[in-house]
């Protein structure tokens, strides 16, 4: 017998949204090597 982990679609959606938010927060502040040093220069140009 298969056990249902999510009783309805809404609970599945809440779980997925929380996983996406965790992923986005983890990678939000990442910067490529070398880009961090020139970021201020680029920002002043635009």
PDBQT receptor file of N, H, CA, C and O in Angstrom, charges set to zero:
ATOM      1  N   UNK A   1       0.852  -1.193   0.000  1.00  0.00    +0.000 N 
ATOM      2  CA  UNK A   1       0.000   0.000   0.000  1.00  0.00    +0.000 C 
ATOM      3  C   UNK A   1       0.890   1.246   0.000  1.00  0.00    +0.000 C 
ATOM      4  O   UNK A   1       1.820   1.356   0.799  1.00  0.00    +0.000 OA
ATOM      5  N   UNK A   2       0.597   2.163  -0.891  1.00  0.00    +0.000 N 
ATOM      6  H   UNK A   2      -0.158   2.073  -1.540  1.00  0.00    +0.000 HD
ATOM      7  CA  UNK A   2       1.382   3.384  -1.020  1.00  0.00    +0.000 C 
ATOM      8  C   UNK A   2       0.904   4.426  -0.018  1.00  0.00    +0.000 C 
ATOM      9  O   UNK A   2      -0.293   4.684   0.106  1.00  0.00    +0.000 OA
ATOM     10  N   UNK A   3       1.854   5.020   0.694  1.00  0.00    +0.000 N 
ATOM     11  H   UNK A   3       2.827   4.810   0.594  1.00  0.00    +0.000 HD
ATOM     12  CA  UNK A   3       1.509   6.050   1.684  1.00  0.00    +0.000 C 
ATOM     13  C   UNK A   3       1.602   7.426   1.023  1.00  0.00    +0.000 C 
ATOM     14  O   UNK A   3       2.603   7.747   0.382  1.00  0.00    +0.000 OA
ATOM     15  N   UNK A   4       0.576   8.214   1.180  1.00  0.00    +0.000 N 
ATOM     16  H   UNK A   4      -0.237   7.952   1.701  1.00  0.00    +0.000 HD
ATOM     17  CA  UNK A   4       0.571   9.572   0.640  1.00  0.00    +0.000 C 
ATOM     18  C   UNK A   4       1.284  10.500   1.607  1.00  0.00    +0.000 C 
ATOM     19  O   UNK A   4       0.901  10.602   2.772  1.00  0.00    +0.000 OA
ATOM     20  N   UNK A   5       2.319  11.176   1.128  1.00  0.00    +0.000 N 
ATOM     21  H   UNK A   5       2.630  11.094   0.181  1.00  0.00    +0.000 HD
ATOM     22  CA  UNK A   5       3.071  12.086   1.985  1.00  0.00    +0.000 C 
ATOM     23  C   UNK A   5       2.356  13.428   2.120  1.00  0.00    +0.000 C 
ATOM     24  O   UNK A   5       2.412  14.061   3.174  1.00  0.00    +0.000 OA
ATOM     25  N   UNK A   6       1.693  13.858   1.064  1.00  0.00    +0.000 N 
ATOM     26  H   UNK A   6       1.648  13.344   0.208  1.00  0.00    +0.000 HD
ATOM     27  CA  UNK A   6       0.992  15.133   1.081  1.00  0.00    +0.000 C 
ATOM     28  C   UNK A   6      -0.505  14.863   0.907  1.00  0.00    +0.000 C 
ATOM     29  O   UNK A   6      -0.927  14.320  -0.113  1.00  0.00    +0.000 OA
ATOM     30  N   UNK A   7      -1.290  15.240   1.891  1.00  0.00    +0.000 N 
ATOM     31  H   UNK A   7      -0.947  15.681   2.720  1.00  0.00    +0.000 HD
ATOM     32  CA  UNK A   7      -2.714  14.924   1.833  1.00  0.00    +0.000 C 
ATOM     33  C   UNK A   7      -3.474  15.665   0.730  1.00  0.00    +0.000 C 
ATOM     34  O   UNK A   7      -4.504  15.189   0.253  1.00  0.00    +0.000 OA
ATOM     35  N   UNK A   8      -2.958  16.836   0.328  1.00  0.00    +0.000 N 
ATOM     36  H   UNK A   8      -2.122  17.222   0.716  1.00  0.00    +0.000 HD
ATOM     37  CA  UNK A   8      -3.628  17.561  -0.755  1.00  0.00    +0.000 C 
ATOM     38  C   UNK A   8      -2.609  18.394  -1.525  1.00  0.00    +0.000 C 
ATOM     39  O   UNK A   8      -1.447  18.496  -1.133  1.00  0.00    +0.000 OA
ATOM     40  N   UNK A   9      -3.056  18.979  -2.610  1.00  0.00    +0.000 N 
ATOM     41  H   UNK A   9      -4.000  18.897  -2.929  1.00  0.00    +0.000 HD
ATOM     42  CA  UNK A   9      -2.154  19.748  -3.462  1.00  0.00    +0.000 C 
ATOM     43  C   UNK A   9      -1.616  20.993  -2.771  1.00  0.00    +0.000 C 
ATOM     44  O   UNK A   9      -0.479  21.397  -3.013  1.00  0.00    +0.000 OA
ATOM     45  N   UNK A  10      -2.417  21.594  -1.921  1.00  0.00    +0.000 N 
ATOM     46  H   UNK A  10      -3.340  21.266  -1.724  1.00  0.00    +0.000 HD
ATOM     47  CA  UNK A  10      -1.988  22.810  -1.221  1.00  0.00    +0.000 C 
ATOM     48  C   UNK A  10      -0.794  22.537  -0.305  1.00  0.00    +0.000 C 
ATOM     49  O   UNK A  10       0.129  23.349  -0.242  1.00  0.00    +0.000 OA
ATOM     50  N   UNK A  11      -0.800  21.423   0.395  1.00  0.00    +0.000 N 
ATOM     51  H   UNK A  11      -1.550  20.764   0.344  1.00  0.00    +0.000 HD
ATOM     52  CA  UNK A  11       0.324  21.103   1.274  1.00  0.00    +0.000 C 
ATOM     53  C   UNK A  11       1.580  20.802   0.457  1.00  0.00    +0.000 C 
ATOM     54  O   UNK A  11       2.685  21.152   0.871  1.00  0.00    +0.000 OA
ATOM     55  N   UNK A  12       1.421  20.160  -0.690  1.00  0.00    +0.000 N 
ATOM     56  H   UNK A  12       0.523  19.875  -1.027  1.00  0.00    +0.000 HD
ATOM     57  CA  UNK A  12       2.558  19.925  -1.580  1.00  0.00    +0.000 C 
ATOM     58  C   UNK A  12       3.118  21.251  -2.082  1.00  0.00    +0.000 C 
ATOM     59  O   UNK A  12       4.335  21.435  -2.126  1.00  0.00    +0.000 OA
ATOM     60  N   UNK A  13       2.245  22.164  -2.458  1.00  0.00    +0.000 N 
ATOM     61  H   UNK A  13       1.257  22.014  -2.422  1.00  0.00    +0.000 HD
ATOM     62  CA  UNK A  13       2.680  23.474  -2.949  1.00  0.00    +0.000 C 
ATOM     63  C   UNK A  13       3.425  24.252  -1.870  1.00  0.00    +0.000 C 
ATOM     64  O   UNK A  13       4.450  24.872  -2.153  1.00  0.00    +0.000 OA
ATOM     65  N   UNK A  14       2.923  24.228  -0.637  1.00  0.00    +0.000 N 
ATOM     66  H   UNK A  14       2.090  23.725  -0.406  1.00  0.00    +0.000 HD
ATOM     67  CA  UNK A  14       3.611  24.912   0.464  1.00  0.00    +0.000 C 
ATOM     68  C   UNK A  14       5.003  24.337   0.684  1.00  0.00    +0.000 C 
ATOM     69  O   UNK A  14       5.958  25.079   0.916  1.00  0.00    +0.000 OA
ATOM     70  N   UNK A  15       5.118  23.016   0.612  1.00  0.00    +0.000 N 
ATOM     71  H   UNK A  15       4.343  22.413   0.423  1.00  0.00    +0.000 HD
ATOM     72  CA  UNK A  15       6.416  22.369   0.778  1.00  0.00    +0.000 C 
ATOM     73  C   UNK A  15       7.379  22.801  -0.324  1.00  0.00    +0.000 C 
ATOM     74  O   UNK A  15       8.526  23.151  -0.047  1.00  0.00    +0.000 OA
ATOM     75  N   UNK A  16       6.917  22.777  -1.571  1.00  0.00    +0.000 N 
ATOM     76  H   UNK A  16       5.985  22.492  -1.796  1.00  0.00    +0.000 HD
ATOM     77  CA  UNK A  16       7.784  23.155  -2.687  1.00  0.00    +0.000 C 
ATOM     78  C   UNK A  16       8.212  24.612  -2.603  1.00  0.00    +0.000 C 
ATOM     79  O   UNK A  16       9.374  24.926  -2.863  1.00  0.00    +0.000 OA
ATOM     80  N   UNK A  17       7.305  25.498  -2.249  1.00  0.00    +0.000 N 
ATOM     81  H   UNK A  17       6.362  25.242  -2.038  1.00  0.00    +0.000 HD
ATOM     82  CA  UNK A  17       7.645  26.921  -2.124  1.00  0.00    +0.000 C 
ATOM     83  C   UNK A  17       8.701  27.114  -1.044  1.00  0.00    +0.000 C 
ATOM     84  O   UNK A  17       9.631  27.900  -1.226  1.00  0.00    +0.000 OA
ATOM     85  N   UNK A  18       8.575  26.414   0.068  1.00  0.00    +0.000 N 
ATOM     86  H   UNK A  18       7.819  25.776   0.216  1.00  0.00    +0.000 HD
ATOM     87  CA  UNK A  18       9.578  26.547   1.133  1.00  0.00    +0.000 C 
ATOM     88  C   UNK A  18      10.935  26.026   0.662  1.00  0.00    +0.000 C 
ATOM     89  O   UNK A  18      11.968  26.598   1.007  1.00  0.00    +0.000 OA
ATOM     90  N   UNK A  19      10.942  24.941  -0.126  1.00  0.00    +0.000 N 
ATOM     91  H   UNK A  19      10.102  24.476  -0.406  1.00  0.00    +0.000 HD
ATOM     92  CA  UNK A  19      12.205  24.421  -0.654  1.00  0.00    +0.000 C 
ATOM     93  C   UNK A  19      12.833  25.404  -1.640  1.00  0.00    +0.000 C 
ATOM     94  O   UNK A  19      14.045  25.617  -1.614  1.00  0.00    +0.000 OA
ATOM     95  N   UNK A  20      12.021  26.001  -2.507  1.00  0.00    +0.000 N 
ATOM     96  H   UNK A  20      11.036  25.828  -2.528  1.00  0.00    +0.000 HD
ATOM     97  CA  UNK A  20      12.540  26.993  -3.459  1.00  0.00    +0.000 C 
ATOM     98  C   UNK A  20      13.090  28.211  -2.731  1.00  0.00    +0.000 C 
ATOM     99  O   UNK A  20      14.136  28.739  -3.110  1.00  0.00    +0.000 OA
ATOM    100  N   UNK A  21      12.398  28.664  -1.691  1.00  0.00    +0.000 N 
ATOM    101  H   UNK A  21      11.548  28.236  -1.383  1.00  0.00    +0.000 HD
ATOM    102  CA  UNK A  21      12.876  29.810  -0.914  1.00  0.00    +0.000 C 
ATOM    103  C   UNK A  21      14.204  29.503  -0.246  1.00  0.00    +0.000 C 
ATOM    104  O   UNK A  21      15.102  30.345  -0.245  1.00  0.00    +0.000 OA
ATOM    105  N   UNK A  22      14.343  28.318   0.318  1.00  0.00    +0.000 N 
ATOM    106  H   UNK A  22      13.614  27.634   0.317  1.00  0.00    +0.000 HD
ATOM    107  CA  UNK A  22      15.610  27.924   0.945  1.00  0.00    +0.000 C 
ATOM    108  C   UNK A  22      16.735  27.913  -0.078  1.00  0.00    +0.000 C 
ATOM    109  O   UNK A  22      17.833  28.390   0.207  1.00  0.00    +0.000 OA
ATOM    110  N   UNK A  23      16.479  27.378  -1.259  1.00  0.00    +0.000 N 
ATOM    111  H   UNK A  23      15.587  26.990  -1.491  1.00  0.00    +0.000 HD
ATOM    112  CA  UNK A  23      17.485  27.327  -2.317  1.00  0.00    +0.000 C 
ATOM    113  C   UNK A  23      17.888  28.737  -2.742  1.00  0.00    +0.000 C 
ATOM    114  O   UNK A  23      19.075  29.032  -2.876  1.00  0.00    +0.000 OA
ATOM    115  N   UNK A  24      16.902  29.603  -2.952  1.00  0.00    +0.000 N 
ATOM    116  H   UNK A  24      15.937  29.363  -2.843  1.00  0.00    +0.000 HD
ATOM    117  CA  UNK A  24      17.183  30.973  -3.380  1.00  0.00    +0.000 C 
ATOM    118  C   UNK A  24      17.978  31.733  -2.333  1.00  0.00    +0.000 C 
ATOM    119  O   UNK A  24      18.899  32.470  -2.683  1.00  0.00    +0.000 OA
ATOM    120  N   UNK A  25      17.649  31.573  -1.058  1.00  0.00    +0.000 N 
ATOM    121  H   UNK A  25      16.901  30.973  -0.774  1.00  0.00    +0.000 HD
ATOM    122  CA  UNK A  25      18.387  32.256   0.004  1.00  0.00    +0.000 C 
ATOM    123  C   UNK A  25      19.831  31.769   0.059  1.00  0.00    +0.000 C 
ATOM    124  O   UNK A  25      20.743  32.556   0.313  1.00  0.00    +0.000 OA
ATOM    125  N   UNK A  26      20.040  30.495  -0.174  1.00  0.00    +0.000 N 
ATOM    126  H   UNK A  26      19.299  29.855  -0.380  1.00  0.00    +0.000 HD
ATOM    127  CA  UNK A  26      21.385  29.920  -0.117  1.00  0.00    +0.000 C 
ATOM    128  C   UNK A  26      22.286  30.512  -1.196  1.00  0.00    +0.000 C 
ATOM    129  O   UNK A  26      23.461  30.783  -0.946  1.00  0.00    +0.000 OA
ATOM    130  N   UNK A  27      21.743  30.714  -2.390  1.00  0.00    +0.000 N 
ATOM    131  H   UNK A  27      20.789  30.494  -2.593  1.00  0.00    +0.000 HD
ATOM    132  CA  UNK A  27      22.557  31.154  -3.517  1.00  0.00    +0.000 C 
ATOM    133  C   UNK A  27      22.390  32.636  -3.851  1.00  0.00    +0.000 C 
ATOM    134  O   UNK A  27      22.939  33.099  -4.851  1.00  0.00    +0.000 OA
ATOM    135  N   UNK A  28      21.650  33.384  -3.044  1.00  0.00    +0.000 N 
ATOM    136  H   UNK A  28      21.204  33.007  -2.232  1.00  0.00    +0.000 HD
ATOM    137  CA  UNK A  28      21.373  34.789  -3.326  1.00  0.00    +0.000 C 
ATOM    138  C   UNK A  28      22.633  35.648  -3.284  1.00  0.00    +0.000 C 
ATOM    139  O   UNK A  28      22.788  36.542  -4.115  1.00  0.00    +0.000 OA
ATOM    140  N   UNK A  29      23.521  35.404  -2.355  1.00  0.00    +0.000 N 
ATOM    141  H   UNK A  29      23.395  34.677  -1.679  1.00  0.00    +0.000 HD
ATOM    142  CA  UNK A  29      24.685  36.273  -2.137  1.00  0.00    +0.000 C 
ATOM    143  C   UNK A  29      25.957  35.747  -2.792  1.00  0.00    +0.000 C 
ATOM    144  O   UNK A  29      27.039  36.274  -2.529  1.00  0.00    +0.000 OA
ATOM    145  N   UNK A  30      25.857  34.739  -3.623  1.00  0.00    +0.000 N 
ATOM    146  H   UNK A  30      24.979  34.312  -3.836  1.00  0.00    +0.000 HD
ATOM    147  CA  UNK A  30      27.058  34.206  -4.271  1.00  0.00    +0.000 C 
ATOM    148  C   UNK A  30      27.523  35.158  -5.363  1.00  0.00    +0.000 C 
ATOM    149  O   UNK A  30      26.709  35.743  -6.078  1.00  0.00    +0.000 OA
ATOM    150  N   UNK A  31      28.846  35.311  -5.489  1.00  0.00    +0.000 N 
ATOM    151  H   UNK A  31      29.508  34.836  -4.908  1.00  0.00    +0.000 HD
ATOM    152  CA  UNK A  31      29.432  36.196  -6.490  1.00  0.00    +0.000 C 
ATOM    153  C   UNK A  31      30.548  35.435  -7.201  1.00  0.00    +0.000 C 
ATOM    154  O   UNK A  31      31.329  34.737  -6.555  1.00  0.00    +0.000 OA
ATOM    155  N   UNK A  32      30.630  35.562  -8.519  1.00  0.00    +0.000 N 
ATOM    156  H   UNK A  32      29.996  36.130  -9.044  1.00  0.00    +0.000 HD
ATOM    157  CA  UNK A  32      31.692  34.910  -9.280  1.00  0.00    +0.000 C 
ATOM    158  C   UNK A  32      33.049  35.460  -8.875  1.00  0.00    +0.000 C 
ATOM    159  O   UNK A  32      33.175  36.629  -8.509  1.00  0.00    +0.000 OA
ATOM    160  N   UNK A  33      34.068  34.600  -8.944  1.00  0.00    +0.000 N 
ATOM    161  H   UNK A  33      33.966  33.651  -9.241  1.00  0.00    +0.000 HD
ATOM    162  CA  UNK A  33      35.433  35.034  -8.622  1.00  0.00    +0.000 C 
ATOM    163  C   UNK A  33      35.830  36.168  -9.560  1.00  0.00    +0.000 C 
ATOM    164  O   UNK A  33      35.594  36.094 -10.766  1.00  0.00    +0.000 OA
ATOM    165  N   UNK A  34      36.427  37.209  -9.010  1.00  0.00    +0.000 N 
ATOM    166  H   UNK A  34      36.619  37.270  -8.030  1.00  0.00    +0.000 HD
ATOM    167  CA  UNK A  34      36.869  38.339  -9.807  1.00  0.00    +0.000 C 
ATOM    168  C   UNK A  34      35.810  39.417  -9.961  1.00  0.00    +0.000 C 
ATOM    169  O   UNK A  34      36.146  40.596 -10.077  1.00  0.00    +0.000 OA
ATOM    170  N   UNK A  35      34.564  39.044  -9.964  1.00  0.00    +0.000 N 
ATOM    171  H   UNK A  35      34.291  38.087  -9.869  1.00  0.00    +0.000 HD
ATOM    172  CA  UNK A  35      33.496  40.028 -10.123  1.00  0.00    +0.000 C 
ATOM    173  C   UNK A  35      33.352  40.880  -8.882  1.00  0.00    +0.000 C 
ATOM    174  O   UNK A  35      33.008  42.059  -8.972  1.00  0.00    +0.000 OA
ATOM    175  N   UNK A  36      33.611  40.297  -7.726  1.00  0.00    +0.000 N 
ATOM    176  H   UNK A  36      33.891  39.339  -7.653  1.00  0.00    +0.000 HD
ATOM    177  CA  UNK A  36      33.467  41.030  -6.475  1.00  0.00    +0.000 C 
ATOM    178  C   UNK A  36      34.412  42.237  -6.433  1.00  0.00    +0.000 C 
ATOM    179  O   UNK A  36      34.053  43.295  -5.916  1.00  0.00    +0.000 OA
ATOM    180  N   UNK A  37      35.618  42.070  -6.980  1.00  0.00    +0.000 N 
ATOM    181  H   UNK A  37      35.910  41.210  -7.399  1.00  0.00    +0.000 HD
ATOM    182  CA  UNK A  37      36.603  43.156  -6.948  1.00  0.00    +0.000 C 
ATOM    183  C   UNK A  37      36.202  44.328  -7.846  1.00  0.00    +0.000 C 
ATOM    184  O   UNK A  37      36.503  45.478  -7.523  1.00  0.00    +0.000 OA
ATOM    185  N   UNK A  38      35.531  44.057  -8.962  1.00  0.00    +0.000 N 
ATOM    186  H   UNK A  38      35.286  43.123  -9.224  1.00  0.00    +0.000 HD
ATOM    187  CA  UNK A  38      35.192  45.138  -9.896  1.00  0.00    +0.000 C 
ATOM    188  C   UNK A  38      33.753  45.626  -9.750  1.00  0.00    +0.000 C 
ATOM    189  O   UNK A  38      33.321  46.512 -10.488  1.00  0.00    +0.000 OA
ATOM    190  N   UNK A  39      33.021  45.062  -8.819  1.00  0.00    +0.000 N 
ATOM    191  H   UNK A  39      33.371  44.343  -8.220  1.00  0.00    +0.000 HD
ATOM    192  CA  UNK A  39      31.606  45.413  -8.658  1.00  0.00    +0.000 C 
ATOM    193  C   UNK A  39      31.423  46.905  -8.400  1.00  0.00    +0.000 C 
ATOM    194  O   UNK A  39      30.553  47.529  -9.009  1.00  0.00    +0.000 OA
ATOM    195  N   UNK A  40      32.228  47.493  -7.507  1.00  0.00    +0.000 N 
ATOM    196  H   UNK A  40      32.934  46.987  -7.012  1.00  0.00    +0.000 HD
ATOM    197  CA  UNK A  40      32.100  48.923  -7.202  1.00  0.00    +0.000 C 
ATOM    198  C   UNK A  40      32.391  49.778  -8.432  1.00  0.00    +0.000 C 
ATOM    199  O   UNK A  40      31.704  50.771  -8.674  1.00  0.00    +0.000 OA
ATOM    200  N   UNK A  41      33.399  49.400  -9.204  1.00  0.00    +0.000 N 
ATOM    201  H   UNK A  41      33.956  48.593  -9.007  1.00  0.00    +0.000 HD
ATOM    202  CA  UNK A  41      33.739  50.143 -10.414  1.00  0.00    +0.000 C 
ATOM    203  C   UNK A  41      32.589  50.107 -11.413  1.00  0.00    +0.000 C 
ATOM    204  O   UNK A  41      32.215  51.135 -11.977  1.00  0.00    +0.000 OA
ATOM    205  N   UNK A  42      32.036  48.932 -11.625  1.00  0.00    +0.000 N 
ATOM    206  H   UNK A  42      32.339  48.097 -11.166  1.00  0.00    +0.000 HD
ATOM    207  CA  UNK A  42      30.909  48.813 -12.550  1.00  0.00    +0.000 C 
ATOM    208  C   UNK A  42      29.700  49.596 -12.061  1.00  0.00    +0.000 C 
ATOM    209  O   UNK A  42      29.004  50.232 -12.853  1.00  0.00    +0.000 OA
ATOM    210  N   UNK A  43      29.455  49.551 -10.772  1.00  0.00    +0.000 N 
ATOM    211  H   UNK A  43      30.020  49.034 -10.129  1.00  0.00    +0.000 HD
ATOM    212  CA  UNK A  43      28.307  50.264 -10.214  1.00  0.00    +0.000 C 
ATOM    213  C   UNK A  43      28.452  51.775 -10.405  1.00  0.00    +0.000 C 
ATOM    214  O   UNK A  43      27.464  52.460 -10.670  1.00  0.00    +0.000 OA
ATOM    215  N   UNK A  44      29.676  52.304 -10.273  1.00  0.00    +0.000 N 
ATOM    216  H   UNK A  44      30.479  51.748 -10.058  1.00  0.00    +0.000 HD
ATOM    217  CA  UNK A  44      29.879  53.743 -10.438  1.00  0.00    +0.000 C 
ATOM    218  C   UNK A  44      29.739  54.167 -11.908  1.00  0.00    +0.000 C 
ATOM    219  O   UNK A  44      29.436  55.326 -12.190  1.00  0.00    +0.000 OA
ATOM    220  N   UNK A  45      29.957  53.242 -12.834  1.00  0.00    +0.000 N 
ATOM    221  H   UNK A  45      30.203  52.300 -12.604  1.00  0.00    +0.000 HD
ATOM    222  CA  UNK A  45      29.837  53.560 -14.255  1.00  0.00    +0.000 C 
ATOM    223  C   UNK A  45      28.378  53.696 -14.684  1.00  0.00    +0.000 C 
ATOM    224  O   UNK A  45      28.080  54.410 -15.642  1.00  0.00    +0.000 OA
ATOM    225  N   UNK A  46      27.484  53.031 -13.999  1.00  0.00    +0.000 N 
ATOM    226  H   UNK A  46      27.726  52.451 -13.222  1.00  0.00    +0.000 HD
ATOM    227  CA  UNK A  46      26.081  53.040 -14.408  1.00  0.00    +0.000 C 
ATOM    228  C   UNK A  46      25.289  53.691 -13.362  1.00  0.00    +0.000 C 
ATOM    229  O   UNK A  46      24.071  53.811 -13.495  1.00  0.00    +0.000 OA
TER     230      UNK A  46
